[in-house]
Amino acid sequence: MLLNIIYLLAGFIILVYGANLLVDGGAALAHRLKVPNIVIGLTVVAFGTSTPELVVNIISSIEGSSALALGNVLGSNIFNIMAILGVTALFVPIGIKRSTTWIEIPLAVLAAVLILILANGEPAGIITRAEGFCLLCFFAVFIAYTLFIAQRGGQETEEVNIKPYSLKKSALFILLGLAGLVGGGRLLVDGAVSLAQMAGISERIIGLTIISIGTSLPELATSLIAARKKNADIAIGNVVGSNIFNTFLILGASAGISPLKVTTDSVTDLWVNIGVSVLLFIFVFTGKGRQINRWEGALFLTLYITYLTLLIVS
């Protein structure tokens, strides 16, 4: 038991550190190759924050742990909205841009609904490889649209901090980052599966709680830093963007590798995912202006604690 917990902790640390190295090296290399900063921010950096979830899900799918893979995506989406936005809104109300209100948040809601539709299609209870590739196509369209809008100046982006590494150092960081992601992801998945088996806990619960929370910690840190700097609007952009990445890219890649089984219990999680996404959209309009207020943040946190409690008790 203790060894599995050590594997989990070591996996988390190596995974996050590897993702940071990959982002730093990739951003520096892209800058050396004259790629515009706005493109780097919307691709290299955005991908970097989702690589922990992606690597964990790829390894889980290869090893046949579909419950862990699905639980990680759904748990991450739920944690992002209820916990990250909840905590951030307690620090400072979160202002929401028009494009986020009418494009990104509705797209996140549609993505959540789409998972439920796919899970109840033919064959029922399975997200097939073909459906996985379909999700990846949606992701490609989303990235193309985002880049198009950004390059036309229709979307503001967070300032990208690019370190002036040499080509050799950039390449080294990329390789070390990839190695860290693979090694950390392997430790994390193996530790989680073994811990679930020894403790008699389902892989679904492990994915919805320990794994999803751990892989979402970078987004939590980014959002809290943004709130402290009075840039809380960045937080909701990170959260909604991460949820879209999780659904289209990570779930799509997972199903593309190996079809994902959706159990009856997982259907409940799908509805929770839809519910919190819809609630986020509603909260945008319940206060003055387009923002998430402190009381709404407190409600999000209360709902998340209740959800976790019900998971553990059940």
KADA-V723696 format. One record per backbone hydrogen bond with DSSP energy under -1.0 kcal/mol. CO is the residue of the C=O (numbers start at 1). NH is the residue of the N-H. Records with the same first field share a line. If there is no record, write none. Layout:
CO = NH  NH
//
This chain:
1 = 5
2 = 6
3 = 7
4 = 8
5 = 9
6 = 10
7 = 11
8 = 12
9 = 13
10 = 14
11 = 15
12 = 16
13 = 17
14 = 18
15 = 19
16 = 20
17 = 21
18 = 22
19 = 23
20 = 24
21 = 25
22 = 26
23 = 27
24 = 28
25 = 29
26 = 30
27 = 31
28 = 32
29 = 33
30 = 35
31 = 34
36 = 40
37 = 41
38 = 42
39 = 43
40 = 45
43 = 47
44 = 48
45 = 49
50 = 54
51 = 55
52 = 56
53 = 57
54 = 58
55 = 59
56 = 60
57 = 61
58 = 62
59 = 63
60 = 65
61 = 64
64 = 66
65 = 69
66 = 70
67 = 71
68 = 72
69 = 73
70 = 74
71 = 75
72 = 76
73 = 77
74 = 78
75 = 79
76 = 80
77 = 81
78 = 82
79 = 83  84
80 = 85
83 = 87
84 = 88
85 = 89
86 = 90
87 = 91
88 = 92
94 = 292
97 = 101
98 = 102
99 = 103  104
100 = 105
103 = 107
104 = 108
105 = 109
106 = 110
107 = 111
108 = 112
109 = 113
110 = 114
111 = 115
112 = 116
113 = 117
114 = 118
115 = 119
116 = 120
118 = 121
119 = 125
123 = 126
125 = 262
127 = 260
128 = 132
129 = 133
130 = 134
131 = 135
132 = 136
133 = 137
134 = 138
135 = 139
136 = 140
137 = 141
138 = 142
139 = 143
140 = 144
141 = 145
142 = 146
143 = 147
144 = 148
145 = 149
146 = 150
147 = 151
148 = 152
149 = 154
150 = 153
163 = 165
166 = 170
167 = 171
168 = 172
169 = 173
170 = 174
171 = 175
172 = 176
173 = 177
174 = 178
175 = 179
176 = 180
177 = 181
178 = 182
179 = 183
180 = 184
181 = 185
182 = 186
183 = 187
184 = 188
185 = 189
186 = 190
187 = 191
188 = 192
189 = 193
190 = 194
191 = 195
192 = 196
193 = 197
194 = 198
195 = 199
196 = 201
202 = 206
203 = 207
204 = 208
205 = 209
206 = 211
207 = 212
209 = 213
210 = 214
211 = 215
216 = 220
217 = 221
218 = 222
219 = 223
220 = 224
221 = 225
222 = 226
223 = 227
224 = 228
225 = 229
226 = 231
227 = 230
231 = 234
233 = 237
234 = 238
235 = 239
236 = 240
237 = 241
238 = 242
239 = 243
240 = 244
241 = 245
242 = 246
243 = 247
244 = 248
245 = 249  250
246 = 251
249 = 253
250 = 254
251 = 255
252 = 256
253 = 257
254 = 258
260 = 127
263 = 267
264 = 268
265 = 269
266 = 270
267 = 271
268 = 272
269 = 273
270 = 274
271 = 275
272 = 276
273 = 277
274 = 278
275 = 279
276 = 280
277 = 281
278 = 282
279 = 283
280 = 284
282 = 285
289 = 291
290 = 96
292 = 94
293 = 297
294 = 298
295 = 299
296 = 300
297 = 301
298 = 302
299 = 303
300 = 304
301 = 305
302 = 306
303 = 307
304 = 308
305 = 309
306 = 310
307 = 311
308 = 312
309 = 313
310 = 314
//
